[in-house]
Amino acid sequence: MFDPHVDPQAGAWPVTHGPGPQLQRDGERLTATHCCFCGMQCGMLLRTGEESGKVVGVEPRYDWPVNEGRLCPKGVLAYTQLENEDRLLKPLIRKGGRQVQTDWDDALDRVVQGIREVQRQHGKDSFAVYSGSSMTNEKCYLAGKWARLAVGTRHIDYNGRLCMSSAAAGYNKAFGIDRPGCSWTDIIETDVLLVAGSNTPECHPTGITYLWKALDKGARLIVIDPRETHIARAAHLHLKLRPGTDAALSMAMLHVLIKEKLIDQQFLDERTTGWDEVAAAVQSMDPARAAEITGVLDTDIIRAARLYGKAARGMILHARGVEHHAHGTDNVLALINLALATGKVGKPGSGIMTLTGQGNGQGGREHGQKADQLPGYRKITDPAARAHVAEVWGIDPEMLPGPGYSAVELFEAMDRQEVRGLYLLCSNPLVSLPAINRVENAIKKLEFFACADFFLSETARHADVVLPVAMWAEDEGTTTNTEGRVIKHNKAAEPPEGVPTDWQLMGELARRLGKGQYFPYTAPRQIFDELRRASRGGIADYYGITYEKIEAMKGVFWPCPSLDHPGTPRLFSDRFYHPDGKAHMHVVKYIPPAEEPDEQYPLRYTTGRVVYHYLSGNQTRRIPMLRDLAPDPYCEIHPATASKYGIKPGDFVRVASRRGELTVRAQVSAVTRPDTVFIPYHWGDDVAANLLTVQALDPHSRMPELKAAAVQISKTAPPKQANQRVVPYEGVEGGAGLAEGNGD
């Protein structure tokens, strides 16, 4: 991480409250808004030229309570993508096997014709919508409504299924609500931090300051991660476990807490159910057995349990390293059991928090674009929920379809040709889904495929119609950060001439499909006001949140059921969200990863992020400075393993699984375990990390196993096009500047 200005607390740069006079420049205006990338949703000020109308620069926003003036490399450079030469400005259609430019009427008519023809031949549910959580709440809400009313299909899901779904399932099961019960400021006040499966400095760069502040005040830090990341090097104790063995480690820690009487029995008796069953289930998972499973010393497991158990206040932070598994929900529940067993929930300086990867990963899963969900986190199978949402939408509940397929299952349905058409927005499954070769095969079987994006992605290259859309700084709306704080993005510039927003595009397509009466919006505020009403009384209740209230309070934490309600920064102080008011503890059993190493594929494989890129890299790999800092993926190999295979730093290695293979440079380092290799996943095509991963799904969240697989490695010759970063896509006519990339 770097900060373009000195620390405001040092006095060299005054703390401002909004656009202060020292930031003003003649001929420019400042717009207070937020970064488009991770779940931190850092506050920033965008500089726009008064004459040009273009965004020309960025300043940190010191009055925003989350990042307090800090920006990471991605945030500093995010605005530069608005004028990127690769940007899509006109619709594309497939003609003679090539994508060529066309006018908007032709493109939209083709989309409508494609939807109608597929559904005429194969039924309503033969057409699907696949969306994403890097959009505003307004657009995520509208995607669910548009799929179910305008298209009339039950099949809509989103890429958050690959991000937060196991955390969501675990929190709902344990707490009755899918939201962290604490905020970033609690981290500073804690006595012990347990960070599991989170490379925090690279994935949430501005958030790491909270951890450093806690350490400065004397907190102890435990890190659970197969890799020795930057935060692991700063830890008092690093538990370097085998990928996919998280539950065994947490169960063994609970075993120690019980044995050494470090539990809070009063809290358990008064505020939880299921404790006796959980306690009995961990008796067989002693530290010695867990050491055999995880590869972590039993003495370190005991030490970790004592550090966490003896602390008066404790915070657990977890992310995709824990959740990206076929048993990710169990991994989350096992961590929750630790927090509940010690009473470290619902009070200052204590709690458990999942660190959101996507910009709107929290809000994007609350308001109806999940396969089984309606706005307000209502279940689509609940008659009362259906009746409430139908009334808001002005329809008969019978018009609402039932639940559809989750993300991976949706593409499996395409492969067997149960689903024949697709509308894709804000996502790139040919980089983000597991077993990419199978996903590509499924997409090629579609009879009609339309995609909305601002860059041409690997997936968009296969589309029959590609529709350009506005970017984040060219529209307004809300997102919800990793804490559950609803914030407001403000418009800093107009989109290029003729380029609509996603919500405008869905509205126009609805009109052409004969459903325009349900999509009468002329501004995002109208959509948000409808979302508020649709969510009212639900678990994720936004009714009391308004644009003005967000700006005045610097974000409002949901649930916020009325206009005079202040929001709810801390949950669980008095009760949990199950009807009985208690937290429900769940028995967890250790189940190995879906695919373990064997003689043919002897090494473990895991994936993750680097600080310079975001998700599939559609935006960040087009920003020259970020691309230069991290131009290519690499395979991280332990020195002992590299020596065994005759691999030296910088050599090219072939990494293969049962699903595919790729060739990248070797990065020889003791960061990873000798039995494990690591490849970051921000690249596509023949160096996509998910060529190798497993399709096995978590039975509760339907999350695929993206963090554990079995692979083989070997030294190999350089590929013919080694280190080619962004190359022109020759399949497009009339599209100067179009290039390879990934839709996030």
Secondary structure, 3 states (H helix, E strand, C coil): CCCCCCCHHHCCCCCCCCCCHHHCCCCEEEEEEECCCCCCCCEEEEEEECCCCCEEEEEECCCCCCCCCCCCHHHHHHHHHHHCCCCCCCCEEEECCEEEECCHHHHHHHHHHHHHHHHHHHCHHHEEEEECCCCCHHHHHHHHHHHHHHHCCCCEEEHHHHCCHHHHHHHHHHHCCCCCCCCHHHHHCCCEEEEECCCHHHHCHHHHHHHHHHHHCCCEEEEECCCCCHHHHCCCEEECCCCCCHHHHHHHHHHHHHHCCCCCHHHHHHHEECHHHHHHHCCCCCHHHHHHHHCCCHHHHHHHHHHHHHCCCEEEEECHHHHCCCCHHHHHHHHHHHHHHCCCCCCCCCEEEECCCCCCCCHHHCCCCCCCEECCCEECCCHHHHHHHHHHHCCCHHHCCCCCCCHHHHHHHHHCCCCCEEEEECCCHHHHCCCHHHHHHHHHCCCEEEEEECCCCCCHHHCCEEEECCCHHHCCEEEECCCCEEEEECCCCCCCCCCCCHHHHHHHHHHHCCCHHHCCCCCHHHHHHHHHHHHCCCCCCCCCCCHHHHHHHCCEECCCCCCCCCCCCCCCCCCCCCCCCCEECCCCCCCCCCCCCCCCCCEEEEEECCCCCCCCCCCHHHCHHHHHHCCCCEEEECHHHHHHCCCCCCCEEEEECCCCEEEEEEEECCCCCCCEEEEECCCCHHHCHHHCCCCCECCCCCCECCCCEEEEEEEECCCCCCCCCCCECCCEECCCCCECCCCC
